[in-house]
Amino acid sequence: MQGKILPLYVLAKEIKPKTTTESGLLIPTSVIKSPTITAEVVLTGDSTPTEDMKISIGDKILFSPNVFRKFVHPLDKIEYLLLHQKDVLLIW
């Protein structure tokens, strides 16, 4: 995705949790209770003079479910999450 967002902000697509096991058994949604959300970064803002952007495009991130804004892109109809770098708990 191309575009420009505010410095130190991240645009990401959510990675949905698995609903089946490796052997093919279905996992009920009532069992999948995740206090965090995993996403893949598709766009990052620039660094500021006082703080560097530590997240790169393609990184996978983990964050709390109450720190992002969710929206659907009007052209490609894909749901994206927008959050600040300081709200990311883990990068891998």
C-alpha positions as CSV (number, residue, x, y, z in Angstrom):
1,M,0.0,0.0,0.0
2,Q,1.2,3.5,-0.8
3,G,0.5,6.6,1.1
4,K,1.6,8.9,3.9
5,I,0.5,8.9,7.5
6,L,1.5,10.9,10.6
7,P,4.9,10.5,12.1
8,L,5.3,7.5,14.5
9,Y,2.0,6.0,13.4
10,V,1.5,2.5,12.0
11,L,-1.1,1.1,9.6
12,A,-1.5,-2.6,9.9
13,K,-3.8,-5.5,8.8
14,E,-5.0,-7.8,11.6
15,I,-3.9,-11.4,11.6
16,K,-6.9,-13.5,12.6
17,P,-6.3,-16.3,15.2
18,K,-6.4,-19.8,13.9
19,T,-9.8,-21.6,14.2
20,T,-8.5,-25.1,13.5
21,T,-5.7,-27.2,15.0
22,E,-2.9,-28.8,13.0
23,S,-4.9,-32.1,12.9
24,G,-8.0,-30.3,11.5
25,L,-10.1,-30.0,14.7
26,L,-12.2,-26.9,15.0
27,I,-11.5,-24.5,17.9
28,P,-14.7,-22.9,19.2
29,T,-14.7,-19.1,19.2
30,S,-15.6,-19.1,22.9
31,V,-12.3,-20.7,23.6
32,I,-10.3,-18.1,21.7
33,K,-10.0,-15.3,24.2
34,S,-7.1,-13.1,23.3
35,P,-6.4,-9.9,25.4
36,T,-4.0,-8.8,22.6
37,I,-4.2,-8.4,18.8
38,T,-1.6,-9.4,16.2
39,A,-1.2,-7.6,12.9
40,E,1.2,-7.1,10.0
41,V,2.5,-3.6,9.3
42,V,1.7,-2.3,5.8
43,L,2.6,1.4,6.2
44,T,4.6,3.4,8.7
45,G,5.0,7.1,9.4
46,D,8.3,8.9,9.5
47,S,10.6,9.5,12.5
48,T,10.5,12.8,14.4
49,P,13.5,14.8,15.4
50,T,13.2,13.5,19.0
51,E,12.1,9.9,18.4
52,D,13.0,7.2,15.8
53,M,10.5,5.0,14.1
54,K,11.4,1.5,15.3
55,I,8.8,-0.4,13.2
56,S,9.2,-1.4,9.6
57,I,6.8,-2.4,6.8
58,G,6.3,-6.2,7.0
59,D,6.9,-6.5,10.8
60,K,4.4,-8.3,12.8
61,I,3.2,-6.5,15.9
62,L,1.3,-7.3,19.1
63,F,-0.8,-4.7,20.9
64,S,-3.8,-4.2,23.2
65,P,-7.3,-4.2,21.8
66,N,-8.2,-0.7,23.1
67,V,-5.4,1.4,21.5
68,F,-6.2,1.5,17.8
69,R,-8.7,2.9,15.3
70,K,-10.3,0.5,12.8
71,F,-11.4,1.6,9.3
72,V,-12.1,0.2,5.9
73,H,-10.2,1.6,2.9
74,P,-12.7,3.1,0.4
75,L,-10.9,1.8,-2.7
76,D,-9.7,-1.7,-1.8
77,K,-12.4,-2.5,0.9
78,I,-9.7,-3.9,3.2
79,E,-10.0,-3.3,7.0
80,Y,-6.9,-1.6,8.5
81,L,-5.8,-0.7,12.0
82,L,-4.1,2.6,12.8
83,L,-2.1,3.0,16.0
84,H,0.8,4.8,17.5
85,Q,4.3,3.2,17.8
86,K,4.2,3.7,21.6
87,D,1.2,1.4,21.9
88,V,3.0,-1.6,20.4
89,L,3.9,-4.2,22.9
90,L,6.0,-6.6,20.8
91,I,7.7,-6.5,17.3
92,W,8.9,-9.6,15.5
